[in-house]
Amino acid sequence: MLYILLILGALHIGMGGLSKIMEDLPEGYGYVILTGVGSTFVNMWMGMNVAKARKQYEVAYPNMYSDNKVFNCIQRAHQNTLEGYPTFLMLLFVGGLQYPLTSAGAGTIYQLGRIAFAKGYSTGEPEKRRWGTFGYIGLLTMLGCSVGVAVRQLKLI
């Protein structure tokens, strides 16, 4: 969402306006942006795992699933991550507006949790997906940061 606002702002008011937006972001917000960029690489890694598994287990497109449990687990690890990706990005970028270092750190913890989740799930034993449960500490922290931004913006405290 922030990306869209930045792009629209740049188109509407020119690059000088984008510089002003960047000046208004809190110190350390670059860490938030880098955390978001890093998550792209995590998603690409998971996608490559699915592509390799498609070859290995001979699962042709457009089939999402097969009779092979290991393939299904690898595919589900990626799909599950994509299902929660918009929530992750929104909480990261909104929470980072007031708590940039905390949000970036929490986002990193969440992404490490997604990696552990994928590695566990990809064994073909779905219960091992719990390896990544610690990542929810990061997600809940970002949720708290985002609520803090909303409360502050609404002047409720």
C-alpha positions in Angstrom: 0.0 0.0 0.0 2.8 2.4 0.9 4.5 1.5 -2.4 1.4 2.5 -4.3 1.1 5.8 -2.4 4.8 6.6 -3.1 4.4 5.8 -6.8 1.2 7.8 -7.2 2.8 10.6 -5.3 5.8 10.6 -7.5 3.6 10.6 -10.7 1.4 13.4 -9.3 3.9 15.8 -7.8 7.1 14.8 -9.5 10.3 13.5 -8.1 10.8 16.5 -5.9 7.7 15.4 -4.0 9.1 11.9 -3.5 12.2 13.4 -1.9 9.9 15.2 0.5 8.0 11.9 1.4 11.4 10.2 2.0 12.4 13.1 4.3 9.2 12.6 6.3 9.8 8.9 7.0 11.2 8.2 10.4 14.9 7.6 10.8 15.7 3.9 10.3 12.7 3.3 7.9 15.2 2.0 5.4 15.5 -1.1 7.5 11.7 -1.6 7.2 12.0 -1.3 3.4 15.0 -3.7 3.3 13.0 -6.2 5.4 10.2 -6.0 2.9 12.6 -6.5 0.0 14.2 -9.5 1.8 10.8 -11.1 2.0 10.7 -11.1 -1.8 13.8 -13.4 -1.8 12.2 -15.7 0.8 9.1 -16.0 -1.5 11.3 -16.6 -4.6 13.2 -19.3 -2.7 10.0 -21.1 -1.8 8.7 -20.7 -5.4 12.0 -22.3 -6.7 11.5 -25.2 -4.3 8.0 -25.8 -5.8 9.4 -25.6 -9.3 12.1 -28.2 -8.4 9.6 -30.4 -6.8 7.3 -30.2 -9.9 10.2 -31.6 -11.9 11.2 -34.2 -9.3 7.7 -35.5 -8.7 6.5 -34.9 -12.3 3.6 -32.6 -11.4 2.6 -30.7 -14.6 1.1 -27.2 -14.6 -1.7 -26.2 -13.9 -2.1 -28.9 -11.3 -1.7 -27.5 -7.8 -1.5 -30.8 -6.0 -0.6 -34.4 -6.8 -0.8 -37.8 -5.2 2.7 -37.2 -3.8 2.6 -36.1 -0.1 6.0 -34.5 -0.2 5.2 -32.4 -3.3 1.9 -31.3 -1.7 3.7 -30.2 1.5 6.3 -28.2 -0.4 3.6 -26.5 -2.5 1.5 -25.8 0.6 4.4 -24.2 2.4 4.7 -21.7 -0.4 1.0 -21.2 -0.8 0.4 -20.7 2.9 3.2 -18.0 3.0 1.6 -16.2 0.0 -1.8 -16.3 1.7 -0.4 -14.3 4.7 1.9 -12.1 2.6 -0.4 -9.0 2.3 -1.0 -9.0 6.0 2.7 -9.3 6.7 3.5 -6.4 4.4 0.8 -4.1 5.7 1.8 -4.7 9.3 5.5 -4.2 8.5 5.1 -1.0 6.6 2.4 0.6 8.8 4.1 -0.4 12.1 7.4 0.8 10.7 6.0 4.4 10.4 6.3 4.8 14.2 8.5 1.8 15.3 10.9 1.2 12.4 13.6 -0.8 14.1 11.1 -2.9 16.1 9.1 -3.5 13.0 12.1 -4.4 10.9 13.4 -6.8 13.6 9.9 -8.4 14.0 9.6 -8.7 10.3 13.0 -10.5 10.2 11.9 -12.9 12.9 8.7 -13.6 11.0 10.6 -14.3 7.8 13.0 -16.6 9.6 9.9 -18.4 11.0 8.6 -18.8 7.4 11.9 -20.4 6.4 11.8 -22.8 9.3 8.1 -23.5 8.5 8.9 -24.3 4.9 11.9 -26.5 5.8 9.9 -28.5 8.3 6.8 -28.8 6.0 8.9 -29.8 3.0 10.0 -33.0 4.8 6.6 -34.4 3.9 5.7 -34.6 7.5 3.1 -31.8 8.0 3.5 -31.6 11.8 7.1 -30.4 11.3 5.7 -27.2 9.9 5.5 -26.2 13.5 9.3 -25.5 13.4 8.4 -22.0 12.2 5.9 -21.2 15.0 8.3 -18.8 16.6 7.7 -16.5 13.6 4.4 -15.5 15.0 6.2 -13.6 17.7 7.3 -11.3 14.9 3.9 -11.1 13.4 2.2 -10.3 16.7 4.9 -7.7 17.4 4.2 -6.0 14.1 0.5 -6.1 14.9 1.1 -4.3 18.2 3.3 -1.7 16.4 0.5 -1.1 13.8 -2.1 -0.7 16.5 0.2 1.8 18.2 0.4 3.8 15.0 -3.4 3.8 14.7 -3.9 4.8 18.3 -1.3 7.6 18.0 -2.8 8.9 14.7 -6.3 8.9 16.2 -4.9 10.7 19.3 -6.6 8.1 21.6 -3.7 8.2 24.1 
